[in-house]
Amino acid sequence: MPFFITDLTSALSFLTRLRMPDPLMAEMPAGARAAWAYPLAGAIATILPAIALAGFTWLGASPLLAALIAVLISIMICGGLHEDGLADAADGLFGGRDRETALAIMKDSHSGVFGVTAIVLSLLLRAAALAALVAHHGPTDAALLFIAAATAGRGSLVLQWTILSAARTDGAAATLGRPGVRTTASAEAITLLLCVGIGIATNALGGVVIALASAGVASLLFSAFIRKKVAGHTGDTLGAAAQIGEIVFLTTLAIAA
């Protein structure tokens, strides 16, 4: 089986709850090698939520209601993976006084006030931004821009994964390895191509470029904060990076519109 197929199915299997056919899966876990496919997997996983966003709007739902339903479907498809990472990262980074305490809090599966607040803000910001995009660009273009945002979020995840080493040697992130330069370049190239293509298709190229640049800057700033706080990434901070990238992309695009 060609590596690009097994890597993509590995990325989809890891990032979503979608079941991949066994013949399409690699015999050995792909780990960081499949990171190039994460933006593409994010785009594929958002196709159904994007259709729901446009479909419920066409059926007469308000833009905000349609956006909330679309975000909910997205969370269900991805199993809340990135939301869980965002919540744990928020609890650890803002509740931990030092590196060891922060990492211990992130490892705890329970969510505190910072984590719950982060999830609520993530849900509301994405839904509000999507609703604004529906109002300005129409349901079809907003749906495509939702896919672009998911792509940008996974590109942000790969960026942090590459520039930071693992904070824990026994963590889940460490067992996956670390993407190489070529893998990362491929992931970011796919992110750029998909986002620019959608920007052209929706006549929103300028806004998409600004949104993509903003998501990249946010990912770098967040990674710098992570480096200072816990001296490396964890699975939770990677999930948070994906959420932050998607939120910044959508909100920037909504403002630019």
Order of alpha helices (4+ residues) and beta strands (2+ residues): alpha-alpha-alpha-alpha-alpha-alpha-alpha-alpha-alpha-alpha-alpha-alpha
